[in-house]
Amino acid sequence: MTSGSSLSTDVSTGGRRRADPRLPGYLVAGFGALVVALTTGQSELAALGAPFLVLAALGVVDRRPARIWAEINLHADRVIEGDRITGEVEVEWEGDADVTVLLTGLRGATPVHPSPVSWSLSGRGPYTLPFQLEAQSWGVHDIGTLWIRLRRRGGMLVWEQKLSSAPTLRVLPTPLRLNRLLKPAEPRAVAGMHLSRFRGQGTDFAELRPYQPGDRLRDLSWSTSARLGTPWVAVRHSEKTGTVLLLLDAVFSDERETNNALARAARVAWAIAQAHLSAQDRVGLLARGRTTAWLPPRGGRRARWLLLDELLAIGAAAEDPLQRPRRRGRVWIPADALIVGVTDLRSEAFARELLHYRRAGHTAVALVIETSDLLPQPRNPADAAAHRIWLAQRDSERYALTRGGVPSAMITGTEGVAAAISSLRRSMSAMQVSRSAATAR
């Protein structure tokens, strides 16, 4: 990533002025010595306390506002999880001063060098302060808050100011390779790579049938016609595109394990979306949970970036528990959409929603994210029993989905999403054969 981001401010007004921690001590020592000298009549005590009062007076003489200019530069504002982020803080001020620069409240990234991200400076500016971070969690994040504290040489007043906002950092999910696609329920009449139920112009063979008036001569199968002695026509599938709706389980809490589970689900959703968008399919997103998102199915480059922005916004909401839930517009799901649920099955309501779409006539499948490795190790028999109960409940939810006509596949850390997609394709083919046999009977 070569793009950069920066934000600057002139801290010449506002801010907060406070006393140096030494000032109260000097005042107490000076006035205390004077009081004791007056009480006891020992003048040497007054001479002992006078320097403290002189230093305190000289320290508060200069009360002019401190003029500070600061800028944060990021060498890249769009990175992938695990990437190193480099940047620098440029700071300048007037006159000789002792300055402390501190970058706090990092979200989505952890400091690498320096750690923590702080510098103590002295003398005159300007200074260029390099830093290095590591992207940790996907989402849209502010890299933190820049605090600047300035104290003039010999002064007893400290000016403190913070940068109101910081450059935005977009952390993209780790890319997952996915070569196979799920077969949409009813492809549309747009150029794509899926086979349509409808017969028409195309390159994929569908069937042979006797010639009928109106058939094109170019569709005649000359070898079959010569062998059978009557004209036969080769019917082909037209190449069409499909509609895929990603139903993302965005139920999470403030726990780190839950946010990691949501991050895994987002990576899987992004991998599926990339593969289908590359195949000219229309892809939409519906997130259910504390934060909600609705992106109607669409295709092309614009759909890719809109979908990525929605996933990044969900990641930012998971990282910041104080963020207000987002509202979505009216949800309209096309009748021909294949609904792909991506979940860890911690929410019973999510499984019921998948079954609801299946009963409404949609083709629905579920990709279950393996998250048992994120749970803490059992420390006693009670924890081990709770862990087994949770696994049993998850298996029960998967069985209920399969019984309701929603095939599911588990995505583990060893097999990955490609194996789960292959398993779903086999399950969908088996269910289609079963329905065709039931219809024939």
C-alpha positions, 0 to 999 in steps of 0.5 A: 500500500503506497497511499498515506494519511495525515492530520495536523493541528496548530495548538496555539489556543485552547488546551489546558494550562496547569501548574507543574507538580513542583510548584505546590512544593516550592510554595509550601516550602517557602511560605512554611519557612517564613511562617516558622521564622516569624513564629520562632524569630529565627531569621535564617529560616526565612533565608532558607525559604526565600529561594523557593518563593523566588523560583516559584515566582519566576516560574509563573511570570511567563504566562503566554499561550504555548504555540505548538504545531503537530502533524501525524503522517501514516505511510499507508491508510489501508493495510491487511491484518498483520501488516506493519504500519509506519508513520511519523509525528512532526512537532514544532514549537516556539522557543526553548521548552521541554515537550512530551509527545504521547500517542494513546488509545490505539485501536486496531493496532498495537505499538511495535517501536517505540512501545509505548508510543511516546517521546520526551524532547528538549530544546527547540523544534522541529522534530520528526518522530518515527513510529511503527505499529502492527495491524491487529483487528479488521475494521475502520479505526482511528489510530489514537489520540495525540497528546502534547505537553509543553513546559518552558525552560525554568517555567512552572506552568504546563500546557497540555493539548490533544489532537481532536482526531487522528488519521483513519486506518482501514485494516482489511481482513486476511485474504483467503483463497477460494477457487470453488463457488456455490451454485445459486438457486436461479441464475439471472440473464446476465453474462456469467459463468453459472448454468441456467435452467433455461435453454438458449445460446451458449457453449455448455451442452444440455440435451439432444432432441428431435428437430422442431420447426423454428430451430436454427440450422446451426444448432443441428447435431450432424453426427446424431442426425446422420446416425439416426437418419432424422434431424436432431438438435443440440440444446445448450445452456446459456451462461448466466449469473447468480445472486448470492446473499451473505447472512453474517452473524454479527452477534458479539459482546465485549469479550475478546474471544467473541470479537475474534470469532466475528473476525473469522466470519468476516474473512470467510464472508469476504472470501466468498464475496470475492470469488462470486464477484469475480464470476460476475455474480451479484452479491449482497450482505445482511448482518444481524446482531448488535450492529446491522448492515444491509447491502442489496445484491449487486455486481461489479467493482462498485459492489466489491468496495461497498461490501468491503466498507460494510465489513470494515464498519462491522469490524470497527463496531466490534472493536469499539463497544461504545459505538452506537448500533447502525440502522439499516434500510428496508431489507428486500431479498430477491426470490432467486437469491442463494442465502449463505449464512456465516455463523459460529452458531452462538445465537439461536435466533440466527439459526431460526432466521436461516430456517425461516428463509428456507421455509419461504422458498429460498435456497439456504446454506450455513457455513459454521465457523469453528471457534472452540479453540478461542475458548479458555482451557477448562480449569476444573471439571465444571468448565470441562462439562460446560465446554461439552454442553456448548459443543453438544448445543452447536451440533444440535443446531446443525442437525436442526438446520439440516433437518429443516433443509439447510445444509451446513459445513464446518470451517476449521483452521486445518481444512479451511473454507475451500473444503467446506464449500466442496462439502456444501456443493455435495450436500446441495446436489444430493438434496436436489436429486432427492427433490427431483426423485420425490417430484417424479413419484 
